[in-house]
């Protein structure tokens, strides 16, 4: 879809990457400046996810042991749950403090830098708000990526312990996920750029006190938010059709091969769901990366 020629305010990706850093370079700079608190957070989050990955296995043991009048599996389940709770609680308290401080430094530095370049107040205000997306990437979306990794790779490894044939069955989801999310990424980059154009005009529009202009501005904001939401919904619906097929095939295969224990059936079901939920996080990551690409050009732009 091409953009109207009249809309000239959107910043297209620059051809000279040395002049305007890419979103990846901007993210790397932010990481390098705040490496220690970010790495501590991710270390805690990895421990948290290892404990989360063990839960279906321990639940399966608990079910099998209780059906056999034993309690060992139940005690393991209690220990696993308490350990996960403690690590998760501490990680949540730590990362809020760390990333709040990082955003304060980033936003203040951005405002000073942009004003020194004589960038207009309206755009500086918008870019200051949008810069929060960079901190959110490290605070929310990298952890989402880590969680997705454990959900996809970890769940596949655990499924292999129960029946190796479940691995290729689950991997059938990868092909449609790659194709659908590639198309989704192109759409979200375009729609996010249009939405950010409107954000940068917001202060000027409000200052104009022109009723028609204000109304048109908020209609445009609504329009591009709806376009982003529709693209996400279509991508989700198409992907869920493939998800349903894999879920049904996996359960039918495992439940009809031999005589698996009740706890093992439960564990396999949970690991298949964990794998699917990991795949389902990909569209959110694609959308956020597309937004950050566009924000990166704006944060480093000298346009007034």
ChimeraX attribute file (.defattr): number of C-alpha atoms within 10 A of each C-alpha:
attribute: neighborCount
match mode: 1-to-1
recipient: residues
	/A:1	5
	/A:2	5
	/A:3	10
	/A:4	7
	/A:5	6
	/A:6	6
	/A:7	9
	/A:8	10
	/A:9	13
	/A:10	17
	/A:11	16
	/A:12	12
	/A:13	14
	/A:14	13
	/A:15	8
	/A:16	9
	/A:17	11
	/A:18	8
	/A:19	10
	/A:20	19
	/A:21	17
	/A:22	21
	/A:23	22
	/A:24	13
	/A:25	13
	/A:26	20
	/A:27	17
	/A:28	13
	/A:29	12
	/A:30	17
	/A:31	18
	/A:32	11
	/A:33	11
	/A:34	15
	/A:35	12
	/A:36	11
	/A:37	17
	/A:38	18
	/A:39	12
	/A:40	14
	/A:41	21
	/A:42	18
	/A:43	12
	/A:44	17
	/A:45	20
	/A:46	15
	/A:47	16
	/A:48	20
	/A:49	22
	/A:50	15
	/A:51	18
	/A:52	20
	/A:53	19
	/A:54	19
	/A:55	20
	/A:56	22
	/A:57	21
	/A:58	22
	/A:59	22
	/A:60	23
	/A:61	24
	/A:62	22
	/A:63	21
	/A:64	19
	/A:65	16
	/A:66	15
	/A:67	13
	/A:68	9
	/A:69	9
	/A:70	12
	/A:71	16
	/A:72	12
	/A:73	19
	/A:74	19
	/A:75	12
	/A:76	15
	/A:77	21
	/A:78	13
	/A:79	13
	/A:80	17
	/A:81	16
	/A:82	12
	/A:83	15
	/A:84	18
	/A:85	15
	/A:86	11
	/A:87	16
	/A:88	19
	/A:89	11
	/A:90	12
	/A:91	19
	/A:92	13
	/A:93	10
	/A:94	15
	/A:95	21
	/A:96	12
	/A:97	11
	/A:98	17
	/A:99	19
	/A:100	14
	/A:101	12
	/A:102	18
	/A:103	19
	/A:104	12
	/A:105	11
	/A:106	16
	/A:107	19
	/A:108	11
	/A:109	12
	/A:110	18
	/A:111	18
	/A:112	11
	/A:113	16
	/A:114	23
	/A:115	15
	/A:116	10
	/A:117	13
	/A:118	12
	/A:119	16
	/A:120	15
	/A:121	16
	/A:122	18
	/A:123	23
	/A:124	23
	/A:125	20
	/A:126	20
	/A:127	24
	/A:128	19
	/A:129	12
	/A:130	21
	/A:131	20
	/A:132	16
	/A:133	20
	/A:134	24
	/A:135	21
	/A:136	15
	/A:137	17
	/A:138	19
	/A:139	19
	/A:140	13
	/A:141	19
	/A:142	14
	/A:143	17
	/A:144	18
	/A:145	16
	/A:146	16
	/A:147	23
	/A:148	23
	/A:149	16
	/A:150	21
	/A:151	25
	/A:152	22
	/A:153	14
	/A:154	20
	/A:155	27
	/A:156	21
	/A:157	15
	/A:158	21
	/A:159	23
	/A:160	15
	/A:161	12
	/A:162	15
	/A:163	13
	/A:164	13
	/A:165	13
	/A:166	23
	/A:167	19
	/A:168	12
	/A:169	15
	/A:170	22
	/A:171	13
	/A:172	14
	/A:173	19
	/A:174	11
	/A:175	9
	/A:176	14
	/A:177	19
	/A:178	13
	/A:179	10
	/A:180	16
	/A:181	21
	/A:182	13
	/A:183	12
	/A:184	20
	/A:185	21
	/A:186	13
	/A:187	18
	/A:188	24
	/A:189	20
	/A:190	20
	/A:191	21
	/A:192	22
	/A:193	23
	/A:194	22
	/A:195	20
	/A:196	22
	/A:197	21
	/A:198	19
	/A:199	21
	/A:200	22
	/A:201	16
	/A:202	20
	/A:203	17
	/A:204	14
	/A:205	21
	/A:206	14
	/A:207	10
	/A:208	11
	/A:209	10
	/A:210	11
	/A:211	11
	/A:212	9
	/A:213	13
	/A:214	17
	/A:215	11
	/A:216	13
	/A:217	18
	/A:218	14
	/A:219	12
	/A:220	16
	/A:221	17
	/A:222	13
	/A:223	15
	/A:224	20
	/A:225	16
	/A:226	13
	/A:227	16
	/A:228	20
	/A:229	13
	/A:230	12
	/A:231	17
	/A:232	19
	/A:233	12
	/A:234	13
	/A:235	17
	/A:236	15
	/A:237	11
	/A:238	13
	/A:239	19
	/A:240	15
	/A:241	10
	/A:242	15
	/A:243	23
	/A:244	11
	/A:245	14
	/A:246	20
	/A:247	17
	/A:248	10
	/A:249	14
	/A:250	19
	/A:251	15
	/A:252	11
	/A:253	14
	/A:254	19
	/A:255	15
	/A:256	9
	/A:257	9
	/A:258	8
	/A:259	9
	/A:260	13
	/A:261	15
	/A:262	14
	/A:263	21
	/A:264	20
	/A:265	17
	/A:266	17
	/A:267	24
	/A:268	26
	/A:269	17
	/A:270	19
	/A:271	25
	/A:272	25
	/A:273	17
	/A:274	22
	/A:275	24
	/A:276	22
	/A:277	16
	/A:278	21
	/A:279	20
	/A:280	17
	/A:281	16
	/A:282	17
	/A:283	21
	/A:284	16
	/A:285	18
	/A:286	18
	/A:287	21
	/A:288	20
	/A:289	21
	/A:290	22
	/A:291	24
	/A:292	25
	/A:293	18
	/A:294	22
	/A:295	24
	/A:296	23
	/A:297	20
	/A:298	27
	/A:299	24
	/A:300	18
	/A:301	17
	/A:302	15
	/A:303	14
	/A:304	13
